């Protein structure tokens, strides 16, 4: 049997049948916000409370974003309210995105909802119970015995870590179909009352969206290897949420690009070694584009020529940073281009953690 990735001895028990990507679907909310409109609206709301607003606002044009999409209209951000109004918007907006992305992935995979055996849901920008997968149950027409695996807290790493979880579940039950859905409503974290520099960065970068991927051991499609993660010590305050009465407050350290330039390559090589791979074998890196500076830092850390991460920049420009779904948007674009052999998905999230997942598309 020709398996494009080596299997560690601990994984032989879950089966050696390759897990493949059957289909990918994406979804965007209805409100398109241009970067110019966001900058103008942010000025009207934040200029009086952020002393350095005009200096910080220069980064709007350098963020590499033309537009992003939101579950809320632009006028909502003038008076966003507290937990209740934000979570109501999350419930409504994220649920609609979940259903649309899932349907698109199933269509691309030529599967029916009744074919799905497991649903993995990734989301870190809102809280609802029952979870989104349960709320979407009737609309999607899932079977009553479907396994639900909701995962919270992975942040921007969730697209890669979630795909790794889904891969392991598919490998453990050959012949089953696993549906991964990553959905985020990042814009609902906008803070008017106590804005900080991190909130300004989030206002420049964040958008909302969803991506879904169907996985199985059936023939056809790119093959996924096993994932790996690396968590740096003493970095809990680099990325995450502060929780306040009016909602989530973003934790986003401005040192991230410099940190990646210094530390990302060593972490990546450590993860690849655990997978029995070497950086020299990777034909294409597929990265979560957290921001323009992050993309530049990744190219520098990986010793790639400038503008190598072209699909990453394109997704960032069109949709902004949607957190966990973003790297799956990039993956979809890459796989729709000519296949490039061995590739590696990477994303960074709270912890501070680098998630890695190899895949292989036949040349």
N, C-alpha and C positions, 0 to 999 in steps of 0.2 A: 504494500500500500504506500502510495506517495503522499506523505504528510509534510507540508512545507515548513513546519516548525517542530523543533525537538520537544518531546514531552518529558517533564521532570518525573522522577520515579513516584512521587507522591500523587501524581495525577493519572497514573495508569489505571487506577481503580474506577475512575469515572468514565472510562472508555476512550478509545483512540480515534473514533470517527470524527473527521473534521467538522467544525461548526461553520456554517456559511451565512453570509448576509443575503437574504432573499429579496428584501426590498426596503427602501428608505422613503419616508414621507415627511414633509415639513408643513408648518402652519404659522400664520402671522395674524395678530389682532387687527381690528378695522381702522385704528387711528394712526395714520402715518404722520410723523413729526420730523420736519426737516431740521437740520442742525441750526440753521439760522432762526427758525421759529422758536426752538428750545432756548437758544441764547437770549433772544429778545424777551421771552417769557420769564426766564430765570432772572434777568436783570430787573424786571418789574417787581419780582417777588423778593429777591434776596439782596439787592444792592444795599439797602439800608441796614441789613443785619450782618453782612459779611464785609468787614473792613477792607479786605484786599480783593473785593469782587472784580474790579476792572482789570487788575493785573492777572488774576487767575483766569478771567474770561478769555484772555488771549489764547488759552489752550483749546478753546472750542474749535478754532480753525485748524489746529495742529493735531486734532484727535484722530484724523483719518476717517471721519464719518460724514456721510452726506445726509443720511436720514436713519431713523429707527421707528419701530412700531410700538404702540402702547394699548393696553386694555382700557385705559382711561383717556378721555378727550383732553386736549391741552388746557382747557379752562379749569379742569378738576384740580390741577396742581396749584392754583391760587389759594385753595382752601381744602387741603386733602383730608382733613379730619383725623380720627383716631383708629384704633384697632378694628372696631366694628365695621366702619365704612370701608376700610382697606381690605379686610378679609371677605366682605361681601363681594367686592370687585374681583378679588382673587378667585373666589369660588365660581363666579359667573364667567370671568374671562379665561381663567386657566382651564376650566372644564370644557369650554368651547374649543380651545386650542388642542386639548388632549384628544377630543373626539375627531377633529379634523385631521390632525397629524396621524392618528392611528388608522383612520380610514384610508388615508393616502398611502401609508406603508403597506397595508393589507392589499390594496389594489395593485401596487407595484410588485408585490410578492405573489399575486394571483392566489390569494388565500381568502377564505370567508371568516368572519368573526368566530363562527363555531369551530374553526380549525385551531384556534388559539388555546394552548394548554396552560401557559403561564404569562402573567403580565407583571413587568417590573416598572415601577413608576419612580422617577427621579424628580424631586422638586425641593427647593430650599427657600423660596420667596413667599410662602404663605402656608397657613395651617388650616386644614379642614378635616373633620372626622364625622362620618366616614370619609375615607380618603378619595382622591380623584378617580381612581380606578373603579371604586364601588359606585360613585356618583355617575360614572359613564357606562355602567353595566347595561342598563336597559337600552340606552341610545345606540350602543355598539352591537348589542345582540350577542354578548358573550355567553358561553355555556355556564351552567350553574356550578360545575365542578372545577372551574378555572382557578388556578393558584394565583393569589395576589401577593406581590412583594413590593410594598411601598417603602421608599428610602428617603430620609430627610437628612440634610446637613452637609452634603458633599460639595455644595457650591459649584464653582466653575469647573471643578474636576469631575462633576457628576456625569457628564457625557461619556467620558472614558471609563471611569470606575463603574458606572451603571452598565455599560456595554460589556465590561469584564464580568460583572455579576451575571448578566444574561447569558454570556457565553458559557459560563460554568454550569448554569442550570440546563441549558440545551445539551451540553456534553454529557451531563449526568443522566439524561433521559433521551437516548438516541431515537429519532423519529418524531419527537415532540416539537411543537412550534412555540417559540418564546417571543413575546412582543415587548420591546422596551419603549417607553415613552418618557422623554425628558421635557418638562414644561416649566417655564418660569415667567413671572410677572415682576421683573426687577424694578420697573419704574414706580411701583407702589411703595418703594422704600424712600421716596423723595421726602425730605424733611425741611419744613419751613421755619419752625420755631427755634431750633437749636442747630443750625447748619454749621458744619465744620469743613475743613479743606477736603477731607475724604468724601463728604457729601457733594461738594462741588465736582470732584472727579467723577463720582457716580452719575451726576446730572449730565456730564459731558459724554459719558460712555454707554449708559445702560439702555437697553431696549427689551421688549418682551417677545416671546416666540416659543415654539415647540417643535420637536423632531421625534420621529418614531422609527424604529428599526425592527424588522422581522428576522429572526434567526432560526435556523434548524440545521439538521445534519443531512438534509436533502441535497441532491446534486445541483450545481450551478451557483455562481456568486463567489465573491471574495471570501477567502478563508481567514477566520480569526484564530490567533494563537491565544495563549494564556497571558493574563495581565500581571503587572507588577506595580508596586507603589513604593515611594521613598518619602519619609517624613523627616524634615530637618529638625534638629533639636532647638529648643528655646525660640520658637517662631510662632507661638499660639496667637500673638497679637498682630500678625502680619495681615490676616484676612479673616473675615467672618461678619457676624452681626453683634451689635449691642441691642438689647431689647429694652424699649422704653414704653411709656404709657400710650404714645401715639404711633407705635409701630416699630419696625426694624430700623436700626441706624447702622449704616455700613461701616465696617472696619476694613480699610484699604490703605496699606502703607505705601507711601510714595517711593520708598526705596526698592520696590519689587524689581524694576528693570535692572538696577545695579546689582541687586542680589543674584538675579539670574545670570548675569554676565560672569559673576565670580563662582557660582556654585552649581548651576544647572547641569553642566556637562558631566561633572563627577557623579552626580546623582543618577543621571541618565545611564552612564556606563555601569553603575552598580546594578540598576534594574535590569539592563540588558544582559549582564553577566548571569543574573539569576535565571533568566530565560534561555540561556545558552546561545545568545546572539551577540554580535559586535556591531558597533556603529557603522563600520565600513560596509556592512551588508545591507544597510537601509538605503533603498533607492529614493524614497520620498518620506519626509516627515510631514505629518498632518497635525497641526497644532491649534490649540484653542487661542484665538487672537484676543487677548484681554484688552488690548489697546495698541495704538501705533508704536509706542515706545517699547511695549512688551514684545511685539513682533520683531522689532529691530534687535532687542536684546537676545531673543531666541536665535536669530540668524547669527549673531556674533558668538554666542555660546556654542552653537553647533558648527561653527566655522563654515557657514554657508555664504555664498555670494549674496550681495544685496538684491532684494526683490525676489529671492528664491521662493519665499512663502507668498506666492501671488494669490492663490485661492483664499488664503487667510485674510489678506488685505481687502480682497473683493467682498467677502462676507462682512467684514467689519464696516466697510464703507456703506454697504447697502442696508445693513440691519443693526449695527451697533453691537455691543457686548450683551448677549442674551443669557449669559451664564451657561448653565449645563448644555443647552441644545446647540450652542454656537459651533462647537467642534464637529457636531454631526451634520450641520449645514455644510461645513468645509468638506467633510467626508463625502457627502453626496456629490458636490461639485467635482471632487477629485476622481471619484469612480465613474462619473459621466464623461471624463476626458479619457484619452487612451490609457489603458492599464500600465502600471509602472513597476510591477514586480513586488519585492518585499517593501513594506511600508510600516510606519510606526505612528500610532495616535498618541498624542501627549496633551495633558491639561494640568493646570495647577489649581489647587483649592485650599480651603481652610485646613489648618493642621500645623504648619504649612506643608502641603503634600503635593508631590508630582505623581500623577497617574500615567501609566504607559500600557499600551496594548498593541501587539504586532498584528498585521494582517498581510495577506498576499493576494494580489490580483494577477491572474495569468496574463503574461505578455503575449 
